[in-house]
Amino acid sequence: MFELSGMTALVTGASGGIGSAIAQALASRGARLAVSGSNRDKLEAFRASLAGDHVALPCDLSEPSQVDALVPQAVAALGKVDILVNNAGVTRDNLAMRMKDEEWDQVIRVNLEAAFRLIRAAAKPMMKARFGRVVSITSVVGQTGNPGQANYAASKAGLVGMSKALAQELASRNITVNCVAPGFIRSAMTDALPDAQKEALTARIPAGTLGEGTDVAAAVVYLSSREAGYVTGQTIHVNGGMAMV
Amino acid sequence: MSETADRVKKIVVEHLGVEAEKVTEDASFIDDLGADSLDIVELVMAFEEEFGVEIPDDAAEKISTVRDAITYIDEHKG
C-alpha cells in the first residue's frame, strides 16, 4: 500500500522542517522528486542528502514569473508531475491594526496565490495524464484563527476553499485536490520557546506533545498515493486533537 | 474535405470517444458530442499541440462547433 514508485513529485518549501520530512517520506516510498525552495544552497544540500536521483529547483514564490516557470521546469526535469505538494509558507505576524499592506500581501502571495499558480500549471499535464495528486499544507489556524495572524489564517483558510473548488473541477480526470492541516509541529522555532511557553502550548493538546514533521508527512504520503483516489476536497487534520473539526 | 478538417475530427473522436460519423462540421461539442467544459479545455490544448497554433481564451470561448475549430486553425496556423 501507498507505494509511490514510478511517480514524480514537486514539493515546495522542501528544505524547511515539515517540507524536508514530506520530501523524505515521498522519496522513501519510491517517488522521484523536484524539491523547491528559496535558499539555493540549503536546497542543494538537502537534495544531495536524499537517497536517489532527485532535482533541486530554486524558486522565489513571491515572484509570479518564477512561480509560473516552476511546473514547466519540473516537467522538463522529471518528464511529468504526478504529485504537487504546496508546502511553502511564510508568516508576517502582527495585530491587524498594525499590519502593513506588505505584510498582508506577502503572506497571501506566497501561501495562497503561488499555490493557485502552481496547481493551475500542473493541472494541464495532469489532465492529459488522467492522473494527479495535489496536496496543500494548510494549518489548524486556518480553521480556528489565531490573534496576530489575520493574514496567515486567511491564506490557510483560502487554501482549503480553493482546494474544494479545484477538487470539483478536476475530479472527473482522476485528479484529487486535498489539504493537510498541521497543528503545532516541533521545529527550530518551537525548540527555541521558553519551557513555560512550551508547557502552556502542550496543555492545549490532548495528545500532550508537539507533533513531528513525520506525522504530517504520513498524511501527505497517503493523499499522494494511488489508493487515495476516491478522497478529494478533504482536509486531514494532524494536530494531536487540539482542534476537532 | 481539407486536411485540417480530417485532423481536427480525428482529435475529437479520440478525445471524446464518439463515433466518427457523429463528428460533422455542424456538430456542437457540447450539445451534439456530449463534451463538458473541461473537455473543451482539453480539446483546445490538443489542437494547439497538433497544429502548433496558440488559441487564446477569448478565441477558445467562441469555438463551439467542429467547423469553428477548423476555421480558426486554418486562419491561424503558420
Interface residues (C-beta under 8 A of the other chain):
Chain A: K124 M127 K128 E169 L170 S172 R173
Chain B: D36 L38 V41 E42 M45
